[in-house]
Amino acid sequence: MSLKITEECTCCGACEPECTVSAISAGSDLYVIDTSACTECDGHSDEPACVSVCPAECIVQA
């Protein structure tokens, strides 16, 4: 599985540097996750790093 960023994204940018596989990038209106690259931090953390730092709580299962 992978994650996605919903329209509640405030474009704060907190998630992008936390991604261990560089699957997060700035889109035109909000940040986006490349679902083919997202590993949900499997093997790196108990919880996806982007989810743990997102102040808008807008990163959910795809």
PyMOL commands that set and color helices and strands:
alter all, ss='L'
color gray80, all
select helices_A, chain A and resi 16-18+49-53
alter helices_A, ss='H'
color red, helices_A
select strands_A, chain A and resi 3-5+24-26+31-33+59-61
alter strands_A, ss='S'
color yellow, strands_A
deselect
rebuild
show_as cartoon
